[in-house]
Amino acid sequence: MSDSGAALPAVGLTAVGVAAIRAAESERSERLFSDPFAAGFVGAASSRNRLEKSAERRGRRPSLAAWVVVRTRFLDDLVLDACARGCLQVVILGAGLDARAFRLDWPDNLRLFELDLPQVLDFKQQVVRTEGWHPACERITVPVDLSDDWGRPLCEAGFDPGAPVAWLAEGLLAYLSPQVSDTLVAHAAELSVAGSRMGLTLASARRMRTWREAHPDGASTDGDYVALWRSTGPDQAGEWLSSHGWRAEVFHITERAASYGRPLEQDARGADDARLVDAQRC
Ligand SMILES: C[S@@+](CC[C@H](N)C(=O)[O-])C[C@H]1O[C@@H](n2cnc3c(N)ncnc32)[C@H](O)[C@@H]1O
C-alpha cells in the first residue's frame, strides 16, 4: 500500500499494536480466535512510517498480548451470544482495526457500526479497499470523536434506538477521561432498549500506576500506549454501570484467561487486575 493519507494520530496507533497481537495469536495452533485480517492492517501500517512500526513492536509486550487475546475472545463470545438471542445491531465504539465485521459468522440482516476518529477509519478503509475485503454483514463506518456528540451521527447513519443493540468498547475507555467514559456509558444506555448488551474492557490500574511511577514527568517513547491512558475505570465498576442503567457482571482477566485454558504467564502478571465487563440494559 502506498504511503498516502494522513498519519494516524497517537491514540489511533494503539490500534496497530492490537492488530499485531491478533495477527500473532491467529498463527498459534491453540489460538483463542482467528483474525486473518489483522496481519494485513499491520503490514499496511508498518509500511507507512516509523511510528506505526514502533506501535507494532509494542504488541510484543507479554502483559499487553495476554490482555488483548483474552478480551478479544471474551467480546467475540459476548457479541455472538447477543446476536444468537436476536440482536441485529452491533456498535463498536473506538473500533480501530477491529475486523469483527469481516471475520465473525453473523446472522442475516446484521448491521454493524464502527465508530472511531476520521483518520483511523480512513486508513482502515484504504486497507479494506486495497485488499478487496468484504464484510460478512452490513458494515457502516461513523467517523467521530467520542468526546463529542456521537449519538446523533450514529442515528443519522441508520442506527435504530428502538431495536436491541450490542455495544463493544474494547481497549477504549483507558484513552478517555472519566467524565467522557461516564457520558459514553450513559448515552449508550439512553440509546438502548431493555435487554441490549454492552461489552467493556477496563485496563490494569496497576499497570498505569507502575508506568506513572517510572515516568514522573509523563514523557513517553514512541508508541508507548500507557502514556496515553487517562483512566482505568472505577474500582466498583458494577455499581458505576448500575447507576447508568446497566446490570453488569465484572470478570478479572486472570479468571477468564484460565477459563479459556490460557492461564496468565508470570511475565503477564503485572497487569492482572485488568477487567472485562458483560452488561445488560435493565
Ligand atoms: C487500543 S485501540 C483499540 C481498537 C479496537 N477497539 C480493538 O480492540 O482492536 C483504541 C482505539 O480507540 C480509538 N479512540 C481513542 N480515543 C477516541 C476518541 N476520542 N474518539 C474516537 N475514537 C477514539 C483510537 O483511535 C483507537 O482506534
The ligand as an SDF file (V2000), in Angstrom:
LIG
                    3D

 27 29  0  0  0  0  0  0  0  0999 V2000
   -6.3160    0.3600   21.6990 C   0  0  0  0  0  0  0  0  0  0  0  0
   -7.2200    0.8260   20.2850 S   0  0  0  0  0  0  0  0  0  0  0  0
   -8.4640   -0.4400   20.3010 C   0  0  0  0  0  0  0  0  0  0  0  0
   -9.1190   -0.5780   18.9740 C   0  0  0  0  0  0  0  0  0  0  0  0
  -10.1900   -1.6830   18.8770 C   0  0  0  0  0  0  0  0  0  0  0  0
  -11.2620   -1.4680   19.8150 N   0  0  0  0  0  0  0  0  0  0  0  0
   -9.5820   -3.0250   19.0800 C   0  0  0  0  0  0  0  0  0  0  0  0
   -9.6590   -3.5780   20.1860 O   0  0  0  0  0  0  0  0  0  0  0  0
   -8.9920   -3.5390   18.1200 O   0  0  0  0  0  0  0  0  0  0  0  0
   -8.1140    2.2660   20.8330 C   0  0  0  0  0  0  0  0  0  0  0  0
   -8.9680    2.8830   19.7580 C   0  0  0  0  0  0  0  0  0  0  0  0
   -9.7860    3.9030   20.3500 O   0  0  0  0  0  0  0  0  0  0  0  0
   -9.8490    4.9930   19.4660 C   0  0  0  0  0  0  0  0  0  0  0  0
  -10.1300    6.2210   20.2090 N   0  0  0  0  0  0  0  0  0  0  0  0
   -9.4860    6.6880   21.2970 C   0  0  0  0  0  0  0  0  0  0  0  0
  -10.0000    7.8700   21.6740 N   0  0  0  0  0  0  0  0  0  0  0  0
  -11.0010    8.1590   20.8020 C   0  0  0  0  0  0  0  0  0  0  0  0
  -11.9120    9.2300   20.6620 C   0  0  0  0  0  0  0  0  0  0  0  0
  -11.8910   10.2900   21.4820 N   0  0  0  0  0  0  0  0  0  0  0  0
  -12.8110    9.1820   19.6700 N   0  0  0  0  0  0  0  0  0  0  0  0
  -12.8390    8.1290   18.8090 C   0  0  0  0  0  0  0  0  0  0  0  0
  -12.0090    7.0790   18.8910 N   0  0  0  0  0  0  0  0  0  0  0  0
  -11.0960    7.0870   19.8690 C   0  0  0  0  0  0  0  0  0  0  0  0
   -8.4620    5.0350   18.8390 C   0  0  0  0  0  0  0  0  0  0  0  0
   -8.4330    5.7810   17.6430 O   0  0  0  0  0  0  0  0  0  0  0  0
   -8.1690    3.5530   18.6470 C   0  0  0  0  0  0  0  0  0  0  0  0
   -8.6090    3.0770   17.4050 O   0  0  0  0  0  0  0  0  0  0  0  0
  1  2  1  0
  2  3  1  0
  2 10  1  0
  3  4  1  0
  4  5  1  0
  5  6  1  0
  5  7  1  0
  7  8  2  0
  7  9  1  0
 10 11  1  0
 11 12  1  0
 11 26  1  0
 12 13  1  0
 13 14  1  0
 13 24  1  0
 14 15  1  0
 14 23  1  0
 15 16  2  0
 16 17  1  0
 17 18  1  0
 17 23  2  0
 18 19  1  0
 18 20  2  0
 20 21  1  0
 21 22  2  0
 22 23  1  0
 24 25  1  0
 24 26  1  0
 26 27  1  0
M  CHG  2   2   1   9  -1
M  END
$$$$
